Amino acid sequence: MDRFNRLEAYRRNGFLLVKGVVPDAAIDSLLSQYLHVVREVTGREFRDPFGADLVAFYNEHPDLESRVYVAIRATPSLEAFSRHPSVLASVGNVLGDAFGLFSKIPFRIDMPLWTSELAHWHQDHYYVRGNTEIVTAWVPMQDTRWDRGCLMVMPRSHADGVIAHDLPLGKKHVPSGIFDREVRFVEMEKGDVLLFSALLLHSSGLNVSDTIRYSVQARYTPLGLPVDPGMGAVLPVSA
């Protein structure tokens, strides 16, 4: 699919799955940095980010999992990954040649069967604010099928604009009256990138596998449009 058709598909559906563009080396390097952070925070050496020993450790010490989540976001590795040419080229398919990267870049650590941080149905705009042209690049660190909690999307829901998130659910809010729409499970392979509009209704599936699901959520904005300071600085990049 050429750039024009990718842009048309994104505009029509509110999301675009770009297959096999991020090199394994870039993902493996980020996971290696993650294990370095794990060692610094926990004082323990883990050789496999997907290993049963790390799953068991986090289940016993959820407070340390939270500390790792915070600590890796303070490293330069997430910005470097989000600036990888393959990621920027994918984003450039929908935002053109010049845009900005928000410095706030989540690295999710989705544990098997943990529900406290499950991302229920929402639009990113509710949390990200700013302009409605913001694009999220969701990049899994491994093959992510339905059992590992792949993302689910409601195609074309972005066309309805900003939707009120009027239903409190724990510390989160979800929109009511949206569940008569088509839902698509977006299963992905390592190296894929899922781009989606800040207005697209989407949800994270529950990880019911026996291993951790890792993902990067980098967000990009056209330069010159309003942004919320809570997302951090806008770092100019070029595709």
C-alpha positions in Angstrom: 0.0 0.0 0.0 1.5 3.4 -1.0 1.5 6.5 1.1 -1.6 8.0 -0.5 -3.6 4.8 0.1 -2.4 4.5 3.6 -3.5 8.1 4.3 -6.9 7.4 2.8 -7.3 4.2 4.9 -6.4 6.1 8.0 -8.8 8.9 7.4 -11.6 6.4 6.6 -11.1 4.0 9.5 -9.4 6.2 12.1 -6.5 3.7 12.4 -3.8 2.1 10.2 -1.9 -1.1 10.9 1.6 -0.9 9.3 3.1 -4.4 9.1 6.7 -5.4 9.8 8.5 -2.0 9.8 10.3 -1.8 13.1 13.5 -3.9 13.1 13.8 -6.6 15.8 17.1 -5.0 16.8 15.4 -1.8 17.8 12.9 -3.6 19.9 15.4 -5.9 21.5 17.6 -3.0 22.4 14.8 -1.3 24.2 13.9 -4.5 26.1 17.6 -4.8 27.1 17.5 -1.3 28.5 14.3 -2.2 30.3 16.0 -5.2 32.0 18.8 -2.8 33.0 16.2 -0.6 34.7 14.6 -3.6 36.3 18.0 -4.5 37.8 18.6 -1.0 39.1 15.2 -0.8 40.7 14.8 -4.3 42.1 18.5 -5.3 42.7 17.7 -8.5 40.9 19.0 -9.9 37.6 16.5 -11.1 35.0 17.7 -12.3 31.7 14.3 -12.7 29.9 11.7 -9.9 30.0 9.1 -12.5 29.2 10.3 -15.1 31.7 8.2 -16.8 34.3 10.6 -15.7 37.1 9.9 -12.0 36.3 6.2 -12.6 36.2 6.3 -14.3 39.6 8.5 -11.5 41.0 6.1 -8.7 39.9 3.2 -10.7 41.3 4.9 -10.8 44.7 6.1 -7.2 44.5 3.6 -5.1 42.5 5.1 -1.9 44.1 8.4 -2.6 42.3 6.6 -3.1 39.0 5.1 0.3 39.5 8.6 1.8 40.2 10.0 0.1 37.1 7.2 1.6 35.1 8.1 5.1 36.3 11.9 4.6 36.1 12.1 3.6 32.5 10.1 6.7 31.4 12.9 8.8 32.9 15.5 7.2 30.5 16.3 8.5 27.0 15.6 5.1 25.5 11.9 5.7 24.9 12.5 9.0 23.0 15.2 7.3 20.9 12.9 4.4 20.1 10.1 6.8 19.2 12.4 8.6 16.9 13.5 5.5 15.0 13.3 6.1 11.3 10.9 3.3 10.7 8.4 4.6 13.3 8.7 8.2 12.0 8.2 7.0 8.5 5.0 5.2 9.5 3.7 8.3 11.3 4.7 10.4 8.3 2.1 8.5 6.3 -0.6 10.3 8.1 0.9 13.5 9.5 3.1 14.5 6.6 6.8 15.2 6.8 7.1 17.5 9.8 5.5 16.9 13.2 6.3 16.7 16.9 6.8 13.9 19.4 5.4 14.4 22.9 8.1 13.8 25.5 5.7 11.9 27.7 6.0 8.3 26.3 4.4 5.5 28.2 6.0 2.0 28.2 3.3 -0.3 29.3 4.0 -3.5 31.3 0.7 -5.4 31.1 0.9 -8.4 33.5 -1.1 -11.5 33.1 -4.6 -11.1 34.6 -3.9 -7.7 36.2 -6.9 -5.5 35.8 -6.1 -2.4 37.9 -4.5 -0.5 34.9 -6.6 -2.1 32.1 -7.3 0.5 29.5 -11.1 0.4 29.1 -12.9 1.8 26.0 -11.9 5.5 25.5 -10.7 8.1 23.1 -7.1 9.2 23.8 -8.3 12.8 23.4 -10.0 12.5 26.8 -6.7 12.0 28.5 -4.2 13.7 26.0 -6.4 16.8 25.4 -4.9 19.4 23.0 -5.8 19.1 19.3 -7.8 16.3 17.7 -5.2 15.6 15.0 -2.8 13.8 17.5 -1.8 10.3 16.4 -0.8 7.5 18.7 1.8 5.0 17.5 1.2 1.8 19.5 4.2 -0.6 19.1 4.2 -4.0 20.8 7.5 -5.5 21.9 6.3 -9.1 20.9 3.7 -10.9 18.9 0.4 -9.7 20.5 -2.6 -12.0 19.8 -5.9 -11.7 21.5 -4.7 -13.8 24.5 -1.9 -11.3 25.2 -4.4 -8.5 25.3 -4.2 -7.0 21.8 -5.9 -3.7 21.2 -9.5 -3.6 20.1 -10.8 -0.7 18.0 -14.2 0.6 16.8 -13.5 1.4 13.1 -14.7 4.8 11.9 -15.7 5.9 15.4 -13.4 8.9 15.1 -15.8 10.4 12.7 -18.2 11.2 15.6 -15.8 13.7 17.0 -15.2 14.2 20.7 -17.4 11.9 22.8 -18.3 12.5 26.5 -16.6 10.1 28.9 -19.5 10.2 31.3 -19.3 6.8 33.0 -16.9 6.6 36.0 -15.1 3.2 36.2 -12.7 3.2 39.1 -10.2 6.0 38.5 -11.0 6.1 34.8 -13.9 7.3 32.8 -15.5 5.6 29.8 -18.1 6.8 27.3 -21.6 5.2 27.6 -23.9 4.4 24.7 -21.1 3.3 22.3 -21.5 -0.4 22.4 -23.7 -1.0 19.4 -20.7 -0.5 17.1 -18.4 -2.8 15.2 -15.4 -4.0 17.3 -12.2 -5.3 15.7 -9.4 -7.1 17.5 -6.1 -5.9 16.1 -3.7 -8.8 16.5 -0.2 -7.8 15.8 3.3 -9.2 15.3 6.6 -8.0 16.6 7.7 -5.2 14.3 4.2 -3.9 13.5 3.0 -0.4 14.3 -0.7 0.6 14.9 -1.4 4.2 14.2 -4.7 5.6 15.4 -6.5 8.9 15.8 -7.0 10.6 19.2 -10.7 10.3 18.5 -10.8 6.6 17.8 -12.6 4.5 20.4 -10.3 1.7 21.5 -9.6 -0.6 24.4 -6.9 -2.9 25.6 -7.8 -6.5 25.9 -7.0 -8.4 29.1 -3.8 -10.3 29.0 -4.8 -13.9 29.8 -1.5 -15.4 28.7 1.2 -16.5 31.1 3.7 -13.8 30.1 4.0 -10.0 30.2 2.8 -7.8 27.3 5.0 -4.8 26.6 4.2 -1.9 24.4 5.3 1.7 23.6 2.7 4.4 23.2 4.3 7.3 21.4 2.2 10.3 20.5 2.7 12.8 17.7 1.1 16.1 16.9 1.2 18.4 13.9 3.3 21.4 14.8 1.6 24.6 15.6 -1.7 23.1 17.0 -2.8 23.4 20.6 -1.3 20.9 23.0 -1.8 20.1 26.7 1.3 20.8 28.8 0.6 17.6 30.7 1.9 15.7 27.7 5.4 17.2 28.1 7.4 19.1 25.6 6.7 18.8 21.9 10.0 17.6 20.3 10.2 18.4 16.6 11.0 15.5 14.4 11.0 14.9 10.7 9.9 11.8 8.7 
